[in-house]
Amino acid sequence: MVTITIDHDKCDGEDECGDCVDLCTMEVLQWVDGKVTPVDIDECSLCETCVDLCPNECIVVKDD
């Protein structure tokens, strides 16, 4: 099972960034009420592109 955690306190949000949402090949990360939110987590391929792209290190992906 995959766990994706987003630290919204560190995230610049939709206005300043958004690369994680734009470049998630599995479309697991989406904007919900202006915040990056993991949806359909079972679709995550564990590529960790989102982790690598995040300039603020807001995203943690774990394979439990």
Buried (B, 14 or more C-beta within 10 A) or exposed (E): EBEBEBEEEEBEEEEEBBBBBEEBEBEBBEEEEEEBBBEEBEEBEEBEBBBEBBEEEBBBBEEE
